[in-house]
């Protein structure tokens, strides 16, 4: 049994280290030291994750619920917790300050002031929280969190709080844990990386590496019902640049829709969003089409769902997201937002993994696995090395209301989670930016009860620091502002006057006139005339634009 206090001591040590190599060594030592039955948990916890993403389990703990639990454990008012968060700038440090002077005797005090709780028990309590549902679930979550806070020291409460929000904030990401697993158990880190891409669970990979070594890692594979990270694309500036990089390319429309991964096992169909969230119940029409038109008994397919309007063009993206986010009354919206599924890749078919086959061979499997029709189509593919042909397909895609084209290497294998040069996307040059919302401001006058503007940030891929780049307050109707206020109200971390800070959970797609140098924001850049295009609930913090990408766009516009 590994004490949670041991995990906390490692986190605190990591926070004092700046170099990634040294941090990797510390994480490696932690992984070697924990018990087998807690290894998977620790591998996730150290990244700030509680459950594997593919499980669909969510804690459903927002800042306000967390504040209530801290207040109850500390015997103070919720308003006092909020004041601490505002003053200290971190809910974990606020929990420490709230609990350090608590007067009631905690459970842990019976054990000489040391924590009696293990990593496994923390996980078990989090699992309870994730499974609470229905009437009274919020109160039950608060009680369980209160128990945790009453069972640990103030220092441990820092990390209980952060884990509850799945924001550990110690700078340990997938790359460090991957390298730490390789170092801890003496295996090739490329095998660790491959295992992660196929299972989407570094906890499972860590256990496999420890018990089975490299042979065990080689045995990891794709499995229907466990989503695979989706292959990603890089931006290319022109058709000529694409041909120069790849030679012959497979050209497809880049649909103005939402990425989806389809898993089929006989009549059982599961649909996953780009964020690998299970969206099956929201898309019963797509489920029916997969059952009737995917003739393969087992398959994992990659595609894009598009909402098509009466004019034959894509509907507004927000209309599409209404389908993805709808939990109840789904039948009533089917006719209002009709969907088409465009399939363009296949990773698994009838017991065989296909990801190591070249795209041109995967395409043949895809053609054999699907009967087109009735809202389920194969993306049209054009093979060419002529930039003029690419430009023609690109123009057709834009005319049809889509985003541009995808340019793929016909010889490329499917590399889950990788944004390599084998898939390129060609879009209009002043493309929109996907930015994470980190703050906001209450409106004035008749909008005083609404959040009127939002602070945007890009991300530093090395430090994972969020760098502010501007704020947006246009492109939103009163109805939009009302809906967004309801969403962000649950994400408020601190509030001072009219200024708000949020958990960095929501991505805005933002249009702008120009990127400018600016000392007003921590990124060093600012957006001129930013405008909200749509809220990307289908994207996560990992999809936010990097500072490197912002720099590249800034330099390109100045040519």
C-alpha positions as CSV (number, residue, x, y, z in Angstrom):
1,X,0.0,0.0,0.0
2,X,1.4,3.4,-1.0
3,X,0.5,6.3,1.3
4,X,-0.9,9.3,-0.4
5,X,1.6,11.4,1.6
6,X,4.4,9.6,-0.3
7,X,2.8,10.7,-3.6
8,X,2.4,14.3,-2.2
9,X,6.1,14.5,-1.2
10,X,7.1,13.6,-4.8
11,X,4.8,16.2,-6.2
12,X,6.2,18.9,-3.9
13,X,9.7,17.8,-4.9
14,X,8.8,18.1,-8.6
15,X,7.5,21.6,-8.1
16,X,10.9,22.7,-7.0
17,X,12.6,21.3,-10.1
18,X,12.9,23.1,-13.4
19,X,14.6,20.6,-15.7
20,X,12.5,17.9,-17.4
21,X,15.3,15.3,-17.3
22,X,15.5,15.6,-13.5
23,X,11.7,15.5,-13.2
24,X,11.6,12.4,-15.3
25,X,14.1,10.7,-13.0
26,X,11.9,11.6,-9.9
27,X,8.8,10.2,-11.6
28,X,10.7,7.1,-12.6
29,X,11.7,6.5,-9.0
30,X,8.1,7.0,-7.9
31,X,6.8,4.4,-10.4
32,X,9.4,1.9,-9.3
33,X,8.5,2.3,-5.7
34,X,4.7,2.0,-5.7
35,X,2.8,-1.3,-5.2
36,X,1.7,-3.1,-8.4
37,X,-2.0,-2.5,-7.7
38,X,-1.5,1.2,-7.4
39,X,1.0,1.7,-10.3
40,X,-1.7,2.5,-12.9
41,X,-3.3,4.9,-10.5
42,X,-0.1,6.8,-9.8
43,X,0.9,6.9,-13.5
44,X,-2.3,8.8,-14.1
45,X,-2.4,10.9,-10.9
46,X,1.1,12.3,-11.6
47,X,-0.3,13.9,-14.8
48,X,-3.4,15.2,-13.0
49,X,-5.7,12.5,-14.5
50,X,-7.9,10.3,-12.4
51,X,-9.4,7.9,-14.9
52,X,-8.4,6.7,-18.4
53,X,-10.1,9.0,-20.8
54,X,-11.6,6.1,-22.8
55,X,-13.6,4.9,-19.8
56,X,-16.0,7.8,-19.9
57,X,-15.8,8.2,-16.2
58,X,-15.8,11.8,-15.0
59,X,-15.6,13.3,-11.5
60,X,-18.1,16.1,-12.3
61,X,-16.5,18.2,-9.6
62,X,-16.5,22.0,-10.4
63,X,-14.9,24.7,-8.3
64,X,-18.1,25.6,-6.4
65,X,-18.7,22.0,-5.3
66,X,-15.1,21.8,-4.3
67,X,-15.3,25.0,-2.3
68,X,-18.3,23.6,-0.4
69,X,-16.4,20.5,0.6
70,X,-13.4,22.4,1.7
71,X,-15.6,24.8,3.8
72,X,-17.4,21.9,5.5
73,X,-14.1,20.1,6.3
74,X,-12.5,23.3,7.6
75,X,-15.6,24.5,9.5
76,X,-15.7,27.8,7.7
77,X,-18.0,29.6,5.2
78,X,-17.8,29.0,1.4
79,X,-17.2,32.7,1.0
80,X,-14.1,32.4,3.1
81,X,-12.8,29.7,0.8
82,X,-13.5,31.8,-2.2
83,X,-11.6,34.7,-0.6
84,X,-8.6,32.4,-0.1
85,X,-8.7,31.2,-3.7
86,X,-8.8,34.9,-4.9
87,X,-5.9,35.9,-2.6
88,X,-3.7,32.8,-3.2
89,X,-4.6,32.2,-6.9
90,X,-4.8,28.4,-6.5
91,X,-7.6,26.2,-5.1
92,X,-5.0,23.8,-3.7
93,X,-3.2,26.5,-1.7
94,X,-6.6,27.8,-0.5
95,X,-7.4,24.3,0.8
96,X,-4.2,24.1,2.7
97,X,-4.8,27.5,4.2
98,X,-8.4,26.6,5.1
99,X,-7.5,23.3,6.7
100,X,-4.2,24.2,8.5
101,X,-6.0,25.8,11.4
102,X,-9.1,23.6,11.5
103,X,-10.2,23.1,15.1
104,X,-12.0,19.7,14.8
105,X,-9.9,16.6,15.3
106,X,-9.4,14.9,11.9
107,X,-9.3,11.2,11.3
108,X,-5.6,11.5,10.5
109,X,-4.7,12.9,13.9
110,X,-5.2,9.5,15.5
111,X,-2.2,8.3,13.5
112,X,0.4,10.7,14.9
113,X,-0.5,13.5,12.5
114,X,0.4,11.3,9.5
115,X,-2.0,10.4,6.7
116,X,-3.8,7.1,7.2
117,X,-5.0,7.2,3.6
118,X,-3.5,5.4,0.7
119,X,-3.3,6.3,-3.0
120,X,-5.7,3.4,-3.6
121,X,-8.3,4.8,-1.2
122,X,-8.1,8.2,-2.7
123,X,-8.8,6.6,-6.0
124,X,-11.7,4.6,-4.6
125,X,-13.3,7.7,-3.2
126,X,-12.9,9.4,-6.5
127,X,-14.5,6.4,-8.2
128,X,-17.4,6.7,-5.8
129,X,-17.8,10.4,-6.8
130,X,-17.8,9.6,-10.5
131,X,-20.5,7.0,-10.0
132,X,-22.9,9.2,-8.0
133,X,-25.9,10.2,-10.2
134,X,-29.4,11.5,-9.9
135,X,-31.1,13.2,-7.0
136,X,-28.8,14.0,-4.1
137,X,-25.6,13.2,-6.1
138,X,-24.1,16.7,-5.6
139,X,-24.5,16.4,-1.8
140,X,-23.0,12.9,-1.9
141,X,-20.0,14.2,-3.8
142,X,-19.5,17.0,-1.2
143,X,-19.7,14.5,1.6
144,X,-17.1,12.2,0.0
145,X,-14.8,15.1,-0.7
146,X,-15.3,16.3,2.9
147,X,-14.2,12.9,4.1
148,X,-11.1,13.0,2.0
149,X,-10.2,16.5,3.3
150,X,-10.8,15.4,6.9
151,X,-8.5,12.3,6.4
152,X,-5.4,14.1,5.1
153,X,-2.9,16.7,6.2
154,X,-3.2,20.3,4.8
155,X,-0.3,19.6,2.5
156,X,-2.1,16.6,1.1
157,X,-5.3,18.6,0.7
158,X,-3.5,20.7,-1.9
159,X,-3.2,17.8,-4.2
160,X,-6.6,16.3,-3.4
161,X,-8.1,19.6,-4.5
162,X,-6.1,19.8,-7.7
163,X,-6.8,16.1,-8.6
164,X,-10.5,16.7,-8.0
165,X,-10.4,19.3,-10.8
166,X,-7.9,17.2,-12.7
167,X,-5.4,20.1,-12.8
168,X,-2.3,19.0,-10.8
169,X,-0.2,21.9,-12.1
170,X,3.3,20.4,-11.5
171,X,4.4,20.3,-15.1
172,X,4.3,16.6,-15.7
173,X,2.8,15.6,-19.0
174,X,2.5,12.5,-21.2
175,X,6.1,12.9,-22.5
176,X,7.7,12.8,-19.1
177,X,5.6,9.9,-17.9
178,X,6.4,8.0,-21.1
179,X,10.1,8.5,-20.6
180,X,9.8,7.7,-16.8
181,X,8.1,4.4,-17.6
182,X,10.9,3.4,-20.0
183,X,13.5,4.3,-17.4
184,X,11.8,2.7,-14.5
185,X,11.3,-0.7,-16.1
186,X,14.2,-0.7,-18.6
187,X,12.1,-0.7,-21.8
188,X,12.4,1.1,-25.1
189,X,10.5,4.4,-24.9
190,X,9.3,4.0,-28.5
191,X,7.5,0.9,-27.4
192,X,6.0,2.8,-24.4
193,X,4.9,5.5,-26.8
194,X,3.3,3.0,-29.2
195,X,1.5,1.2,-26.3
196,X,0.1,4.5,-25.2
197,X,-1.1,5.5,-28.7
198,X,-2.9,2.1,-29.0
199,X,-4.4,1.9,-25.5
200,X,-4.8,5.6,-24.6
201,X,-3.9,4.7,-21.0
202,X,-0.4,5.2,-19.6
203,X,-1.5,3.5,-16.4
204,X,-2.1,0.3,-18.4
205,X,1.2,0.8,-20.2
206,X,3.2,1.2,-17.0
207,X,1.7,-2.0,-15.6
208,X,2.5,-3.9,-18.8
209,X,6.0,-2.6,-18.9
210,X,6.7,-3.7,-15.3
211,X,5.1,-7.2,-15.6
212,X,5.8,-8.0,-19.2
213,X,8.7,-5.9,-20.3
214,X,9.2,-5.1,-24.0
215,X,7.5,-8.4,-25.0
216,X,4.4,-7.3,-23.1
217,X,4.4,-3.9,-24.7
218,X,4.7,-5.4,-28.2
219,X,1.6,-7.4,-27.3
220,X,-0.5,-4.3,-26.7
221,X,-3.0,-3.6,-29.5
222,X,-6.1,-2.0,-30.6
223,X,-9.4,-3.2,-29.1
224,X,-12.9,-2.4,-30.1
225,X,-14.6,-0.4,-27.4
226,X,-11.3,1.4,-26.3
227,X,-10.8,4.5,-28.5
228,X,-7.5,5.1,-30.2
229,X,-6.0,8.6,-30.3
230,X,-6.8,10.2,-33.6
231,X,-4.1,10.9,-36.1
232,X,-3.6,14.7,-36.6
233,X,-2.5,17.0,-39.4
234,X,-0.2,19.9,-39.7
235,X,-1.0,23.1,-41.6
236,X,0.6,23.6,-45.0
237,X,0.8,26.9,-46.8
238,X,0.1,25.9,-50.3
239,X,-0.6,23.0,-52.7
240,X,2.9,23.5,-54.1
241,X,4.4,23.1,-50.6
242,X,2.4,19.9,-50.0
243,X,3.6,18.4,-53.3
244,X,7.2,19.4,-52.5
245,X,6.9,17.7,-49.1
246,X,5.0,14.5,-50.0
247,X,5.2,14.2,-53.8
248,X,2.0,12.3,-54.7
249,X,-0.9,13.1,-52.3
250,X,-4.3,11.8,-51.6
251,X,-6.6,14.8,-51.5
252,X,-9.9,14.8,-49.5
253,X,-12.2,17.6,-48.5
254,X,-11.6,18.9,-45.0
255,X,-15.2,18.8,-43.8
256,X,-16.8,21.5,-41.6
257,X,-18.0,19.0,-39.0
258,X,-16.9,17.1,-36.0
259,X,-14.4,14.3,-35.9
260,X,-15.8,11.0,-34.8
261,X,-14.4,7.5,-34.2
262,X,-16.7,4.6,-34.8
263,X,-16.4,1.2,-33.0
264,X,-18.5,-1.7,-34.2
265,X,-18.7,-5.2,-32.8
266,X,-21.6,-7.0,-34.6
267,X,-24.7,-4.9,-33.6
268,X,-22.8,-3.1,-30.8
269,X,-21.8,0.4,-31.9
270,X,-19.9,3.0,-29.9
271,X,-19.2,6.5,-31.1
272,X,-16.4,8.6,-29.7
273,X,-15.8,12.4,-30.1
274,X,-12.4,14.0,-30.9
275,X,-11.9,14.2,-27.2
276,X,-12.6,10.4,-27.0
277,X,-15.8,11.0,-25.1
278,X,-18.6,8.5,-25.6
279,X,-21.3,10.3,-27.6
280,X,-23.3,7.2,-28.7
281,X,-26.5,8.1,-27.0
282,X,-26.5,11.6,-28.6
283,X,-26.3,10.2,-32.2
284,X,-28.8,7.3,-32.6
285,X,-29.2,8.0,-36.3
286,X,-25.5,7.5,-36.9
287,X,-25.6,4.4,-34.8
288,X,-28.3,3.0,-37.0
289,X,-26.5,3.8,-40.2
290,X,-23.3,2.1,-39.0
291,X,-25.2,-1.0,-38.0
292,X,-26.9,-1.3,-41.5
293,X,-24.1,0.0,-43.7
294,X,-20.8,-1.1,-42.1
295,X,-20.7,-4.7,-43.4
296,X,-17.5,-5.6,-41.5
297,X,-18.3,-7.6,-38.3
298,X,-15.7,-5.7,-36.3
299,X,-14.3,-2.3,-37.2
300,X,-12.8,0.9,-35.9
301,X,-13.3,3.7,-38.4
302,X,-12.3,7.4,-38.6
303,X,-14.6,10.0,-40.0
304,X,-16.3,13.4,-39.8
305,X,-20.0,14.0,-38.9
306,X,-21.5,17.0,-40.7
307,X,-24.9,18.7,-40.2
308,X,-26.3,19.4,-43.6
309,X,-28.9,22.2,-44.1
310,X,-31.7,22.4,-46.6
311,X,-29.4,24.2,-49.0
312,X,-27.1,21.2,-49.0
313,X,-24.3,23.1,-47.2
314,X,-23.0,22.6,-43.7
315,X,-25.1,24.1,-40.9
316,X,-23.5,26.3,-38.3
317,X,-21.1,24.3,-36.1
318,X,-23.1,25.3,-33.0
319,X,-26.1,23.5,-34.5
320,X,-23.9,20.3,-34.9
321,X,-22.8,20.6,-31.3
322,X,-26.4,20.7,-30.1
323,X,-26.6,17.1,-31.3
324,X,-23.3,16.1,-29.6
325,X,-24.3,17.7,-26.3
326,X,-27.9,16.6,-26.2
327,X,-28.5,14.1,-23.4
328,X,-32.3,14.1,-23.3
329,X,-35.0,14.6,-25.9
330,X,-32.6,13.4,-28.7
331,X,-35.4,12.2,-30.9
332,X,-37.0,15.6,-31.1
333,X,-33.9,17.2,-32.7
334,X,-33.0,14.5,-35.2
335,X,-35.0,16.1,-38.1
336,X,-33.9,19.6,-37.2
337,X,-30.2,18.8,-37.3
338,X,-29.8,16.0,-39.9
339,X,-26.3,14.4,-39.9
340,X,-24.1,12.8,-42.5
341,X,-21.2,10.6,-41.6
342,X,-18.2,10.9,-44.0
343,X,-15.7,8.1,-43.4
344,X,-12.1,8.4,-44.5
345,X,-10.0,5.8,-42.6
346,X,-10.1,2.4,-40.9
347,X,-7.8,1.2,-38.2
348,X,-9.2,-2.2,-37.4
349,X,-11.3,-4.8,-39.2
350,X,-12.4,-8.3,-38.2
351,X,-9.7,-9.1,-35.7
352,X,-6.9,-7.4,-37.6
353,X,-5.1,-4.1,-36.8
354,X,-4.6,-2.1,-39.9
355,X,-2.7,0.9,-38.6
356,X,0.7,-0.3,-39.8
357,X,-0.6,-0.6,-43.4
358,X,-0.1,2.3,-45.8
359,X,-3.1,4.6,-46.4
360,X,-3.7,3.3,-49.9
361,X,-4.2,-0.2,-48.5
362,X,-6.3,0.9,-45.6
363,X,-8.5,2.7,-48.1
364,X,-9.1,-0.6,-49.9
365,X,-10.2,-2.2,-46.6
366,X,-12.4,0.8,-45.9
367,X,-14.1,0.4,-49.3
368,X,-14.8,-3.2,-48.6
369,X,-16.1,-2.6,-45.1
370,X,-18.8,0.0,-46.0
371,X,-21.9,0.2,-48.2
372,X,-22.4,3.9,-49.0
373,X,-25.8,5.6,-48.9
374,X,-28.4,7.0,-46.5
375,X,-26.2,9.6,-44.8
376,X,-23.1,7.4,-44.6
377,X,-20.5,8.1,-47.2
378,X,-16.9,7.5,-48.0
379,X,-14.9,10.8,-48.4
380,X,-14.0,11.2,-52.0
381,X,-10.3,10.8,-52.6
382,X,-8.2,12.2,-55.5
383,X,-4.6,10.9,-56.0
384,X,-2.4,13.5,-57.7
385,X,1.0,15.3,-57.7
386,X,-0.4,18.3,-59.6
387,X,-0.9,21.4,-57.5
388,X,-3.5,22.6,-60.0
389,X,-5.6,19.5,-59.4
390,X,-5.3,20.1,-55.6
391,X,-6.3,23.8,-56.0
392,X,-9.4,22.7,-58.0
393,X,-10.5,20.3,-55.3
394,X,-9.7,23.0,-52.7
395,X,-12.0,25.5,-54.5
396,X,-14.8,22.9,-54.7
397,X,-14.5,22.2,-51.0
398,X,-14.8,25.9,-50.1
399,X,-17.6,26.4,-52.6
400,X,-19.5,23.6,-50.8
401,X,-19.1,25.4,-47.5
402,X,-16.3,23.2,-46.1
403,X,-12.9,24.3,-44.5
404,X,-10.4,23.3,-47.2
405,X,-8.6,20.1,-48.1
406,X,-6.6,17.3,-46.4
407,X,-3.5,16.2,-48.2
408,X,-2.2,12.8,-47.2
409,X,0.8,10.6,-48.0
410,X,-0.7,7.5,-49.6
411,X,2.2,5.5,-48.2
412,X,1.7,6.7,-44.6
413,X,0.8,4.4,-41.7
414,X,-1.8,5.5,-39.2
415,X,0.0,7.1,-36.2
416,X,-2.4,7.7,-33.4
417,X,-2.1,11.0,-31.6
418,X,0.7,12.2,-33.8
419,X,0.7,15.5,-35.7
420,X,3.2,14.6,-38.3
421,X,4.0,15.7,-41.9
422,X,2.1,12.7,-43.5
423,X,-1.2,14.5,-43.1
424,X,-1.4,18.1,-44.1
425,X,-4.3,20.5,-44.1
426,X,-4.7,23.4,-46.5
427,X,-7.1,26.2,-45.3
428,X,-7.5,29.9,-45.9
429,X,-4.3,31.7,-44.8
430,X,-5.9,33.8,-42.0
431,X,-7.3,30.7,-40.4
432,X,-9.1,30.9,-37.1
433,X,-7.3,30.1,-33.8
434,X,-8.4,27.6,-31.1
435,X,-7.7,29.4,-27.8
436,X,-8.4,28.3,-24.3
437,X,-10.6,30.6,-22.1
438,X,-8.8,31.4,-18.8
439,X,-10.8,34.4,-17.6
440,X,-13.6,36.8,-18.1
441,X,-15.4,39.9,-17.0
442,X,-19.0,40.6,-15.9
443,X,-20.9,42.9,-18.2
444,X,-22.3,46.3,-17.5
445,X,-25.8,47.8,-17.4
446,X,-28.4,45.4,-18.7
447,X,-25.7,42.7,-19.1
448,X,-24.4,43.0,-15.6
449,X,-25.7,39.5,-14.8
450,X,-23.9,38.0,-17.8
451,X,-20.2,37.4,-18.5
452,X,-19.6,40.0,-21.3
453,X,-16.1,39.2,-22.4
454,X,-13.6,36.3,-22.2
455,X,-9.8,36.3,-21.7
456,X,-8.0,34.0,-24.2
457,X,-4.7,32.1,-24.0
458,X,-2.5,29.9,-26.1
459,X,-0.2,27.3,-24.6
460,X,3.6,26.9,-24.2
461,X,4.1,23.2,-25.3
462,X,7.2,22.9,-23.1
463,X,6.2,24.4,-19.8
464,X,2.4,23.9,-20.4
465,X,2.0,27.5,-19.2
466,X,-1.1,29.3,-20.5
467,X,-0.1,32.6,-22.2
468,X,-2.7,35.3,-22.5
469,X,-3.2,36.7,-26.0
470,X,-6.3,38.9,-25.7
471,X,-10.0,39.0,-24.9
472,X,-13.1,38.5,-27.0
473,X,-16.5,40.1,-26.5
474,X,-18.0,40.3,-30.0
475,X,-19.7,37.6,-32.1
476,X,-22.1,36.8,-29.3
477,X,-25.8,37.5,-29.1
478,X,-27.6,38.0,-25.7
479,X,-28.7,34.4,-26.0
480,X,-25.1,33.2,-26.6
481,X,-24.0,35.3,-23.6
482,X,-26.7,33.7,-21.4
483,X,-25.7,30.2,-22.5
484,X,-22.0,30.8,-22.0
485,X,-22.6,32.4,-18.6
486,X,-24.3,29.2,-17.5
487,X,-21.4,27.1,-18.7
488,X,-18.6,29.3,-17.2
489,X,-20.4,29.9,-13.9
490,X,-19.4,26.3,-13.0
491,X,-15.8,26.9,-13.9
492,X,-15.1,30.1,-11.9
493,X,-12.0,29.7,-9.8
494,X,-11.8,33.2,-8.4
495,X,-13.7,36.5,-8.7
496,X,-12.5,40.0,-7.9
497,X,-14.8,42.8,-8.7
498,X,-16.0,42.2,-12.2
499,X,-12.9,40.1,-13.1
500,X,-13.1,36.3,-13.2
501,X,-10.6,33.5,-13.6
502,X,-11.8,30.1,-14.9
503,X,-10.6,26.5,-15.0
504,X,-9.0,26.2,-18.5
505,X,-11.5,23.7,-19.9
506,X,-13.3,25.5,-22.8
507,X,-11.9,26.2,-26.2
508,X,-13.1,29.2,-28.3
509,X,-12.5,29.3,-32.1
510,X,-11.7,32.9,-32.8
511,X,-11.4,34.9,-36.0
512,X,-9.3,38.0,-36.1
513,X,-8.0,40.7,-38.5
514,X,-4.3,40.5,-37.5
515,X,-1.8,39.3,-34.9
516,X,0.2,42.1,-33.4
517,X,3.2,42.3,-31.0
518,X,2.0,43.4,-27.6
519,X,3.4,43.8,-24.1
520,X,-0.1,43.8,-22.6
521,X,-0.4,40.0,-22.7
522,X,2.0,37.3,-21.4
523,X,2.2,35.7,-24.9
524,X,3.8,38.9,-26.3
525,X,1.1,39.0,-28.9
526,X,-2.4,40.4,-29.2
527,X,-5.3,39.7,-31.7
528,X,-6.7,42.7,-33.5
529,X,-10.5,42.7,-33.6
530,X,-11.0,39.1,-32.4
531,X,-14.5,37.6,-32.8
532,X,-15.9,34.4,-31.5
533,X,-16.7,32.0,-34.3
534,X,-17.8,29.0,-32.2
535,X,-17.3,27.2,-29.0
536,X,-15.3,24.0,-29.5
537,X,-16.8,21.7,-26.9
538,X,-15.3,18.9,-29.0
539,X,-11.7,20.1,-28.3
540,X,-9.7,19.9,-25.1
541,X,-6.7,21.9,-23.7
542,X,-4.4,19.6,-25.7
543,X,-5.9,21.1,-28.9
544,X,-5.2,24.8,-28.0
545,X,-2.9,26.7,-30.2
546,X,0.7,26.8,-29.2
547,X,2.8,30.0,-28.9
548,X,5.0,28.5,-31.6
549,X,1.9,28.4,-34.0
550,X,1.0,32.0,-33.1
551,X,4.6,33.1,-33.8
552,X,4.5,31.3,-37.1
553,X,1.2,33.0,-38.2
554,X,2.6,36.4,-37.1
555,X,5.7,36.0,-39.2
556,X,3.7,34.6,-42.2
557,X,1.3,37.6,-42.3
558,X,4.3,40.0,-42.5
559,X,5.8,38.4,-45.6
